[in-house]
Amino acid sequence: MNPATHADQLRQEFNRWAEAGRGEGMEREHLPITLPVLELMCLAPDDHVLDAGCGNGWLCRLIASRLPRGRVAGMDISDEMVRRAAQANASMTNVRFFTGTIEAIPQPDRVFTKVISVESAYYWADPGRGLREVNRVLAPGGSAWILINYYRDNPHCHQWGPLLAVPTHLLSSQEWTSLLRQAGFRDVTPQRIPDPSPVPDVYTGRWFRDAAQLREFKREGALLLTGTKP
Ligand SMILES: C[S@@+](CC[C@H](N)C(=O)[O-])C[C@H]1O[C@@H](n2cnc3c(N)ncnc32)[C@H](O)[C@@H]1O
């Protein structure tokens, strides 16, 4: 697909998600897998963090509250997500938001100490290019934290692809690891982050066959990919 068409499709679809109030639902769903990642990140008080694909900005707010002398920037391709994120976090002095795509992050080289991205990377039109951009905006010694729930090694999410209105990449842990290495990262490590949140006895949504599959999906866990910029 033409990159401009793809970007436009993503922007429109996630603008619809924002208008439907799905940003808040994602906060509830992604918090249990994101909290362990924040612990692993060992945030420094003066870190400068980018949240790539920040949605409604809930994670930026959480990270900013842990950075007494640091700053957070949230970027999203959806201008409606960014508008809502900026509005909801207007009172925070160490958070800013901007519209942008991961394949051309509108920021100078080497400005961030950490980049986190939650449940976004499999939507990127060109994940390899996106990871090279993440590497470019990181300072030497900085680290990337890419968390995804949709990846080949977890068979309980494969049904999502056809249900989503935009193209996605169903890559394996090994393929993601190679992409991070090719993008210039060192010490690339894939790990699983199981979701400890409770599963209802009866599942009525459209993303899983039944409660048993949802339970298996959470037990397999999300895939966290980390890497350091030399
Ligand atoms: C499933 S949502 C997750 C949002 C947020 N990280 C959260 O956990 O609530 C995926 C987000 O990634 C954004 N996104 C997708 N592709 C993108 C790209 N190429 N560049 C920037 N943002 C992108 C979407 O607009 C959307 O807000």
Ligand as a Chemical Component Dictionary entry (heavy atoms), coordinates in Angstrom:
data_LIG
# 
_chem_comp.id                   LIG 
_chem_comp.type                 NON-POLYMER 
_chem_comp.pdbx_formal_charge   0 
_chem_comp.three_letter_code    LIG 
# 
loop_
_chem_comp_atom.comp_id 
_chem_comp_atom.atom_id 
_chem_comp_atom.alt_atom_id 
_chem_comp_atom.type_symbol 
_chem_comp_atom.charge 
_chem_comp_atom.model_Cartn_x 
_chem_comp_atom.model_Cartn_y 
_chem_comp_atom.model_Cartn_z 
_chem_comp_atom.pdbx_ordinal 
LIG C1  C1  C 0  -4.083 0.211 20.138 1  
LIG S1  S1  S 1  -3.702 1.900 20.254 2  
LIG C2  C2  C 0  -2.742 2.006 21.760 3  
LIG C3  C3  C 0  -2.684 3.402 22.316 4  
LIG C4  C4  C 0  -1.899 3.560 23.626 5  
LIG N1  N1  N 0  -0.524 3.205 23.488 6  
LIG C5  C5  C 0  -2.551 2.780 24.726 7  
LIG O1  O1  O 0  -1.954 1.807 25.221 8  
LIG O2  O2  O -1 -3.679 3.129 25.127 9  
LIG C6  C6  C 0  -2.487 2.139 18.998 10 
LIG C7  C7  C 0  -2.074 3.580 18.837 11 
LIG O3  O3  O 0  -0.951 3.655 17.953 12 
LIG C8  C8  C 0  -1.144 4.740 17.078 13 
LIG N2  N2  N 0  -0.381 4.483 15.845 14 
LIG C9  C9  C 0  -0.573 3.474 14.964 15 
LIG N3  N3  N 0  0.308  3.561 13.969 16 
LIG C10 C10 C 0  1.073  4.639 14.205 17 
LIG C11 C11 C 0  2.178  5.248 13.525 18 
LIG N4  N4  N 0  2.645  4.755 12.372 19 
LIG N5  N5  N 0  2.735  6.355 14.042 20 
LIG C12 C12 C 0  2.251  6.858 15.227 21 
LIG N6  N6  N 0  1.228  6.334 15.919 22 
LIG C13 C13 C 0  0.650  5.230 15.414 23 
LIG C14 C14 C 0  -2.654 4.780 16.869 24 
LIG O4  O4  O 0  -3.109 6.019 16.380 25 
LIG C15 C15 C 0  -3.190 4.426 18.226 26 
LIG O5  O5  O 0  -3.446 5.554 19.035 27 
# 
loop_
_chem_comp_bond.comp_id 
_chem_comp_bond.atom_id_1 
_chem_comp_bond.atom_id_2 
_chem_comp_bond.value_order 
_chem_comp_bond.pdbx_ordinal 
LIG C1  S1  SING 1  
LIG S1  C2  SING 2  
LIG S1  C6  SING 3  
LIG C2  C3  SING 4  
LIG C3  C4  SING 5  
LIG C4  N1  SING 6  
LIG C4  C5  SING 7  
LIG C5  O1  DOUB 8  
LIG C5  O2  SING 9  
LIG C6  C7  SING 10 
LIG C7  O3  SING 11 
LIG C7  C15 SING 12 
LIG O3  C8  SING 13 
LIG C8  N2  SING 14 
LIG C8  C14 SING 15 
LIG N2  C9  SING 16 
LIG N2  C13 SING 17 
LIG C9  N3  DOUB 18 
LIG N3  C10 SING 19 
LIG C10 C11 SING 20 
LIG C10 C13 DOUB 21 
LIG C11 N4  SING 22 
LIG C11 N5  DOUB 23 
LIG N5  C12 SING 24 
LIG C12 N6  DOUB 25 
LIG N6  C13 SING 26 
LIG C14 O4  SING 27 
LIG C14 C15 SING 28 
LIG C15 O5  SING 29 
# 
